[in-house]
Amino acid sequence: MIRYVESCGGWSVFRAAALMCCAGFLVGCSSLFPSVRRGQMLYQSNGCATCHGASGRGDGPLASKLGAAPANLQDLGHFKNGAGEEQIARTLAQGIVDPALAAAQQHHEHHELAMPKFDHLSETQRRSIALYVISLQANAK
């Protein structure tokens, strides 16, 4: 093994190759952990800004056309199910039931929700959006 490494240019080349391999692995792992930056991209690409607005104030282009006003995500008082990362991620997974439309059922259809479910997203993606929403609150102060 030592002769092979030396024949390839020595230990410095071997160390550089090992570092590049580790860096590539870490970049691939970044999608395993929630992040504000990724949450911002997901917030935009999943239509959250359509109702909640680009800065989360509940003033998106569709806000005035909805039956109930979207929550102002910069105001903790607007969170029905809690404003922590876990609670926001859960709300994204389950949606928010519109009591005026929902029958007393365990499973709610998409049209019975004041906010749709985002259960097509992974838990990490929902947590990333949650972190972004929390950052909107911090930026509002």
Secondary structure in CASP SS format (residue, H / E / C, confidence):
PFRMAT SS
TARGET T0000
AUTHOR 0000-0000-0000
METHOD secondary structure of the structure
MODEL  1
M C 1.00
I H 1.00
R H 1.00
Y H 1.00
V H 1.00
E H 1.00
S H 1.00
C C 1.00
G C 1.00
G C 1.00
W H 1.00
S H 1.00
V H 1.00
F H 1.00
R H 1.00
A H 1.00
A H 1.00
A H 1.00
L H 1.00
M H 1.00
C H 1.00
C H 1.00
A H 1.00
G H 1.00
F H 1.00
L H 1.00
V H 1.00
G H 1.00
C H 1.00
S H 1.00
S H 1.00
L H 1.00
F C 1.00
P C 1.00
S C 1.00
V H 1.00
R H 1.00
R H 1.00
G H 1.00
Q H 1.00
M H 1.00
L H 1.00
Y H 1.00
Q H 1.00
S H 1.00
N C 1.00
G C 1.00
C H 1.00
A H 1.00
T H 1.00
C H 1.00
H H 1.00
G C 1.00
A C 1.00
S C 1.00
G C 1.00
R C 1.00
G C 1.00
D C 1.00
G C 1.00
P C 1.00
L C 1.00
A H 1.00
S H 1.00
K H 1.00
L C 1.00
G C 1.00
A C 1.00
A C 1.00
P C 1.00
A C 1.00
N C 1.00
L C 1.00
Q C 1.00
D C 1.00
L H 1.00
G H 1.00
H H 1.00
F C 1.00
K C 1.00
N C 1.00
G C 1.00
A C 1.00
G C 1.00
E H 1.00
E H 1.00
Q H 1.00
I H 1.00
A H 1.00
R H 1.00
T H 1.00
L H 1.00
A H 1.00
Q H 1.00
G C 1.00
I E 1.00
V E 1.00
D C 1.00
P C 1.00
A C 1.00
L C 1.00
A C 1.00
A C 1.00
A C 1.00
Q C 1.00
Q C 1.00
H C 1.00
H C 1.00
E C 1.00
H H 1.00
H H 1.00
E H 1.00
L E 1.00
A E 1.00
M E 1.00
P C 1.00
K C 1.00
F C 1.00
D C 1.00
H C 1.00
L C 1.00
S C 1.00
E H 1.00
T H 1.00
Q H 1.00
R H 1.00
R H 1.00
S H 1.00
I H 1.00
A H 1.00
L H 1.00
Y H 1.00
V H 1.00
I H 1.00
S H 1.00
L H 1.00
Q H 1.00
A H 1.00
N H 1.00
A H 1.00
K C 1.00
END
